[in-house]
């Protein structure tokens, strides 16, 4: 397939490289990041987009997505698919899809989970919103870049699934970290705590697969001095998107709101920036109740 790829950063670079390696004809554009091997470089976003059957965007936020979409929608081929894989607010996803559809294009919001490791290995999970036709067209590309693609519903449903998942993750990681900090002060050994909780009703992905306590459970960023992994500021970005969405539809999300406050405190007023999101554990250990 002829593919335009805009946003070749930590995630987009390896995703575009995997598509090229699978035999697709990929033309890429980024303001600063270099083009990976096998991807032809374009001088402007429009040059990467014109003539492509599918244009994939992998950008930092909704404002930049709207800006790039306004540049490329007018030059895209009729019937082509604009597939945004960035994590953005639901409103921007729906607005860009509406603009694309008004111009005779198909649109998908297809945010991912799996991180930079999943992008490189081609094992991402895609959560997809948009029409059946657009999903069917993009599916072979999802199969190259990932191991699973779930069609969640109409435009915006992919972003909705992503922020609901990550709101659960943020709140669950926070409470897992505070439980370890409490266990320490109660004199409960961390390995015993893991043995019990990971096989009891408190188990979760945060405890069982990504344990925030070093030397306990499977290898995780905690065992690598909390180098990310999934950086605390990215967790905060997704939590803020969940709260923005909750406010827009008047949904009660008190745990999500508290997790957002905790990660704001950690990233903006403590040493969380650039550390893995599970480093809330040493943060809580050092904090006490004050
Ligand atoms: P990144 O900052 O490494 O990459 C974004 C790229 O977009 C940069 O290279 C930047 O130069 C480029 N860019 C910005 N404005 C542009 C423009 N106008 N035109 C062209 N290129 C432009 O970020 P990333 O880690 O690759 O993340 C991309 C998206 O994926 C984000 O929305 C993020 O939330 C999401 N995401 C990231 C991860 C992760 O672990 N890094 C995991 C899941 C989802």
Boltz pocket constraint, residues with backbone or C-beta under 6 A from the ligand:
constraints:
  - pocket:
      binder: B
      contacts: [[A, 6], [A, 7], [A, 8], [A, 9], [A, 10], [A, 11], [A, 12], [A, 29], [A, 30], [A, 31], [A, 32], [A, 33], [A, 45], [A, 58], [A, 59], [A, 60], [A, 61], [A, 64], [A, 67], [A, 68], [A, 85], [A, 86], [A, 87], [A, 88], [A, 112], [A, 113], [A, 114], [A, 115], [A, 116], [A, 229], [A, 230], [A, 234], [A, 237]]
      max_distance: 6.0
